[in-house]
Amino acid sequence: MEDFEELYRQYAKRLFRYLVCLSGDRQLAEELLQETFYQAIDSIFRFKGNSKVSTWLYQIAKNVYLKHVSKSRKGRMTSLDDLENVASPELLEAAILEAEQNSNLAAALSKLSTPSREIIYLHVFNELSFKEVGELFSRSEGWARTTFYRAKLQLRAFLSDDLSEVP
């Protein structure tokens, strides 16, 4: 049990920020975080050590979030096109501002698609390797690198557009 307490201390803040990024809701992120650690305890016997513990926990968090989205959408008639915009740009900006104190970057990040925003967040802010990011998305390391590179180009374009609009 002490091992799980140490895992919680080590990863809870980062997983919480990741879940806020996905959901756009701090209260929901807290609930999802608790469910993530519950699922981790419940499925520890399935962890084979083929990946880092952090990658395993992020995958559980992502699955918990997707399960929540799936359950919440079953009760409502909504367009599946909304899935790309689940995270609220305003709350995402607030979370990034809190962490980075840079409103231009936050605004530019909110313009990115959800997968690109997640990859930037996981690689830059949580320091996951491209291999780990690829594993989280069930894709290759090369896919993660390419998507990150394209997102970085988009960010540069957004930021240079913002600077050109300043009088």
Legacy VTK file of the C-alpha trace (Angstrom):
# vtk DataFile Version 3.0
C-alpha trace
ASCII
DATASET POLYDATA
POINTS 167 float
0.000 0.000 0.000
2.913 2.346 0.655
3.959 1.856 -2.968
0.605 3.239 -4.157
0.864 6.179 -1.806
4.266 6.946 -3.325
2.835 6.592 -6.855
0.042 8.971 -5.902
2.474 11.533 -4.492
4.709 11.234 -7.529
2.104 11.361 -10.316
-1.158 12.832 -8.977
-0.439 16.482 -9.872
0.707 15.682 -13.392
-2.205 13.322 -14.026
-4.606 15.922 -12.627
-3.304 18.592 -15.032
-3.566 16.105 -17.904
-7.177 15.303 -16.981
-7.994 19.030 -16.718
-6.527 19.424 -20.194
-8.739 16.624 -21.506
-11.954 17.497 -19.691
-11.730 21.248 -19.212
-13.282 20.793 -15.765
-11.229 20.791 -12.552
-13.913 19.106 -10.453
-14.416 16.357 -13.021
-10.638 15.956 -13.297
-10.472 15.326 -9.535
-13.091 12.581 -9.826
-11.347 11.063 -12.829
-8.016 11.161 -10.988
-9.467 9.164 -8.114
-10.956 6.673 -10.573
-7.574 6.435 -12.325
-5.820 5.404 -9.133
-8.649 3.040 -8.223
-8.286 1.366 -11.621
-4.507 1.222 -11.165
-4.859 -0.555 -7.828
-7.502 -2.859 -9.275
-5.378 -3.820 -12.295
-1.835 -3.799 -10.909
-1.584 -7.524 -11.568
-1.877 -6.803 -15.325
1.078 -4.403 -15.351
3.870 -6.384 -16.974
6.575 -3.725 -16.838
6.784 -3.400 -20.643
6.398 0.360 -20.282
7.144 2.943 -17.633
4.751 3.219 -14.712
3.999 6.805 -15.774
2.971 5.663 -19.266
0.740 2.990 -17.751
-0.918 5.549 -15.437
-1.467 8.065 -18.257
-3.077 5.311 -20.354
-5.404 4.436 -17.478
-6.268 8.130 -17.033
-7.019 8.516 -20.730
-9.202 5.385 -20.735
-11.064 6.572 -17.621
-11.703 9.913 -19.341
-12.868 8.285 -22.595
-15.159 5.966 -20.645
-16.642 9.007 -18.880
-17.189 10.792 -22.211
-18.824 7.708 -23.659
-21.172 7.321 -20.675
-22.102 11.008 -20.591
-22.835 11.068 -24.331
-25.125 8.042 -24.208
-27.713 10.027 -22.279
-27.711 12.939 -24.730
-28.238 13.324 -28.442
-25.144 15.208 -29.598
-23.047 15.292 -32.708
-19.986 13.059 -32.750
-18.185 15.998 -34.334
-18.123 17.576 -30.844
-15.550 15.027 -29.634
-12.678 17.146 -30.972
-13.771 20.049 -28.771
-14.410 18.322 -25.441
-11.880 20.404 -23.521
-13.027 23.973 -22.998
-10.493 26.412 -24.479
-11.130 28.894 -21.660
-10.394 26.359 -18.909
-7.464 24.956 -20.837
-6.001 28.449 -21.155
-6.472 29.020 -17.436
-4.631 25.793 -16.584
-1.756 26.613 -18.903
-1.551 30.213 -17.681
-1.331 28.938 -14.152
1.541 26.629 -15.127
3.354 28.810 -17.641
2.248 32.426 -17.014
2.163 33.054 -20.734
-1.157 34.129 -22.211
0.039 34.149 -25.823
1.164 30.549 -25.587
-2.059 29.565 -23.841
-4.171 31.172 -26.558
-2.146 29.497 -29.279
-2.389 26.098 -27.554
-6.164 26.410 -27.308
-6.324 26.749 -31.104
-4.679 23.351 -31.639
-6.685 20.191 -32.208
-7.168 17.996 -29.142
-4.564 15.348 -30.104
-1.951 17.989 -30.935
-2.636 19.841 -27.686
-2.343 16.568 -25.737
0.951 15.664 -27.379
2.432 19.106 -26.663
1.214 18.877 -23.085
2.520 15.339 -22.524
5.906 15.873 -24.153
6.725 19.428 -23.073
4.967 19.892 -19.745
5.088 16.305 -18.458
8.366 15.364 -20.150
7.146 12.083 -21.623
9.302 10.731 -24.436
7.899 10.434 -27.951
7.905 6.674 -27.493
5.740 7.013 -24.362
3.405 9.490 -26.090
3.063 7.118 -29.036
2.221 4.269 -26.653
-0.504 6.361 -25.019
-2.143 6.892 -28.402
-1.474 3.304 -29.547
0.657 4.743 -32.329
4.330 4.758 -33.206
7.097 6.957 -31.874
7.439 8.393 -35.386
3.764 9.378 -35.406
4.205 11.183 -32.086
7.297 13.017 -33.374
5.577 14.049 -36.608
2.407 15.200 -34.856
4.472 17.142 -32.322
6.499 18.790 -35.099
3.340 19.807 -36.984
1.739 21.128 -33.798
4.889 23.140 -33.085
4.691 24.677 -36.576
1.043 25.559 -35.979
1.934 27.151 -32.645
4.625 29.244 -34.310
2.131 30.401 -36.926
-0.485 31.267 -34.284
2.067 33.144 -32.208
3.463 35.078 -35.180
-0.117 35.993 -36.234
-0.761 37.312 -32.730
2.418 39.405 -32.829
1.587 40.849 -36.251
-1.822 42.008 -34.948
-0.229 44.131 -32.199
-0.241 47.821 -33.243
LINES 1 168
167 0 1 2 3 4 5 6 7 8 9 10 11 12 13 14 15 16 17 18 19 20 21 22 23 24 25 26 27 28 29 30 31 32 33 34 35 36 37 38 39 40 41 42 43 44 45 46 47 48 49 50 51 52 53 54 55 56 57 58 59 60 61 62 63 64 65 66 67 68 69 70 71 72 73 74 75 76 77 78 79 80 81 82 83 84 85 86 87 88 89 90 91 92 93 94 95 96 97 98 99 100 101 102 103 104 105 106 107 108 109 110 111 112 113 114 115 116 117 118 119 120 121 122 123 124 125 126 127 128 129 130 131 132 133 134 135 136 137 138 139 140 141 142 143 144 145 146 147 148 149 150 151 152 153 154 155 156 157 158 159 160 161 162 163 164 165 166
